Amino acid sequence: MTDSLALSDEEFAHLQRAVELAEAALAIGDEPFGSVLVAGDGTVLAEDHNRVSGGDRTQHPEFALARWAAEHLSPEERAAATVYTSGEHCPMCAAAHAWVGLGRIVYASSSAQLADWLTEFGATSGPVAMLPIGVVAPGVPHDGPEPRLAERVRALHAARFTG
């Protein structure tokens, strides 16, 4: 097990909320991903979970939060904001995050972990390569995974694929 991230109690609580949103998504039959957008002053601005079960595979919470931020926040507010998420952004979401100019990303589990879990569960990955945030959006600061939550996220994916 790797060392935990150096998160404040408040930051860890935001990351836990993202995992709770992933749990809520799974409970309604969707893929277990959740995200929270937090202002530079610590105020929760918006939160969402995956909504891909309706057929639109772009309905990721990170993408929705990037759109919300573009509509509601100034460029300065976006740059000061942090997205806490249950899983590392996919390439689509990392690109949206960067194009909108959002700040830091903190994730509970990484794309590499998800790829390993999918293999373990005999599931196939999607049609897009699981590239890390730093490859897709090299200017976006990011931290993760958080070992205190990664196993909890793994359990959500296990439940999705193994019942």
C-alpha positions, 0 to 999 in steps of 0.5 A, a space after each residue: 500500500 502506498 502512502 496516503 495523500 497529504 490531504 486536509 480533513 476537509 479535502 478528504 471529506 470532499 473525496 469521500 463525498 465523491 465516492 458516496 456519489 459513485 455509490 449512489 450511481 451504482 445503486 441506481 444502475 449506473 457506473 460507479 463514478 462521482 465528482 465534487 466541484 469545490 471553490 478555492 475557499 472550500 465551498 462545494 459548488 456542484 456535484 454529480 455522478 455518472 449518468 451513462 446508463 441512458 445511452 449517452 456515454 459522455 454523461 460523466 460527472 467530471 464533464 458535467 462539472 466542467 460545463 457547469 463551471 464554464 457557465 457559472 464561474 469566472 476564469 479566475 474562479 475556475 482556476 482556483 477550484 478543485 474537482 474531487 473524484 472517485 476515479 481519475 478523469 478519463 481522457 474526455 473529462 481531462 480535456 474538458 477540465 483543461 479547456 475550461 481552465 479548472 484547477 486541481 484534480 484529486 482522485 481516489 483511484 487511478 486509471 491504471 487501477 481501474 484497468 487492472 480491476 477491469 482485467 481482474 473482473 473479466 470486463 472490457 474497457 471502453 473504446 478510448 485509451 485509459 490515459 493518465 491526466 498528465 498525458 492528456 492535460 499536462 498543465 493540470 495539477 492532480 493528486 491520487 490515488 488515495 489508498 484510504 479510498 481506493 479499495 472502497 472504489 474497487 469494491 464498487 467496480 467489483 459489485 458492478 461486474 461480479 454482482 
